[in-house]
């Protein structure tokens, strides 16, 4: 049934690559808006802007890295290559936390929005042992959605990508409509300024707001994860990444700006589950349609985000297994569907377990999940940004279809200033998350620790070093990557560079 | 309609979004592999050696080398070899030849500087010009040698002198000969 040696198939188009990222982002803004508003209050657009500046720096780093190394694994692979096996494992653990939380949180939210049309189901609750008010029907719906998405992902990247492409386009049209109608017909700049002046938060709340706002920007990682299955990755990935940076920034800044020019922040914060639905209901002309339309919009957005989570988690596990960081059985690819079937099944199961935990933990579930999400994202982004600089030093000869601009030259090596700023920005955010998020401060590092323990056990058992990296011929690996991607130009460039440096590749 | 600023933001938002998406989707067509190989084999030339052999032809060779290396910002190496006869020691004073060589290199450097290059200049002594060229080419790991010559009758046949023939025969890198008829 499963075959080691079968490869992932290149079926992701330009629009597909873009929507893998946008799918994450569309839903993240949807969830983050209410949570950030509750913390950053009248300064919410500023919180999104500060988080956005860090995102631009990280985004540029990801654009360079994903176009130079178009393989499954994303930030984990870049870290493995730049900083070594151990830190690659830490980055992988942080990203895995994000992807599985993404699946659990958004499958749960999608089922919740579907239940907008079935109020009895939404209100249903029963007591199971020490747990009160557990909605078993909603939980069953969530598990069903995760199962369907897992099946779709096993079936093939084309099928799961098609779902994202269609729903992503629909969501973008609907979100653009809300922003356009909101700004053109209902927005009052004086009301926004009034809230800015009178409702500015405390420093601690503002920092908390920024640390939650960063979850709106988790999406570039998905583009990198799908790079190994993207057609012409060195041409497509830089374009989709750059477009994603601009588009996501536009949406992330437009939503809080338009919302605070129409509604008091308290109203939006009180609807942390569906703030965009509330915003839509206050719009002229379309307000009467807002309830059902926003429910459908939300259900689809969060569903494709969950879909992205399954793709991301499975490709990440595939990449880690290929690199010898975790059990190699997880890199098995289905011979017919060409998808990492074991990784999809295992991490869909982990996501389902997290959803179960969320259902049992009650109303704080969404905030808890968002905290964990922010911790995982910032830790992984910090390591990926470090890797950008490390790889500029270690592998300057690898052709990069895109290079981060504004470099300083040190001993013949170009060090990107935005990369340095990304390291400082994401490093600061990790500290802020740990200082301001009570649950993430404990559960986040604990999750990473569990992975490190498993990693140490696996490496010792398989006779591999724990803290040292495995010997690898990265030049040979890079030639293989470009060859398999059909990237003739990069391949030729690398061959010339290696020949010029007198590096022989076996 | 609402506030004029809101209307302006709304339209700007849609226009920017459409421009970005359109730019993203309009990918340039990939070049066929054989074309890429041909293009890159030229782009990969990063170190070009121009031996200054004779007057106007060598100056034209420098101009050609600069144009060939412009796109990839190649490193230009200019060389003049003073051929010292076996009858005198290698370090014997040869002021006339030295002066002539320096002058030729100054002119060649001027051309390279005009193109924005900072050329590496070598004035060396050797028993054989071709040996001097080949030895520097190897030592500096050059990718290409560009030589300019005039068409003239020699004892080795028409047009190509001994130095050029030796370089052509023994060089381990690409050699481009720019041959111009005398008076051309």
Interface residues (C-beta under 8 A of the other chain):
Chain A: X14 X15 X18 X176 X179 X180 X181 X182 X183 X184 X185 X186 X187 X188 X189 X232 X235 X236 X239 X240 X242 X243 X246 X247 X250 X254 X261 X488 X489 X492 X493 X496 X497 X500
Chain B: X1 X2 X3 X5 X6 X7 X9 X10 X11 X13 X14 X16 X17 X20 X21 X23 X24 X25 X27 X28 X30 X31 X33 X36 X37 X40 X41 X43 X44 X46 X141 X143
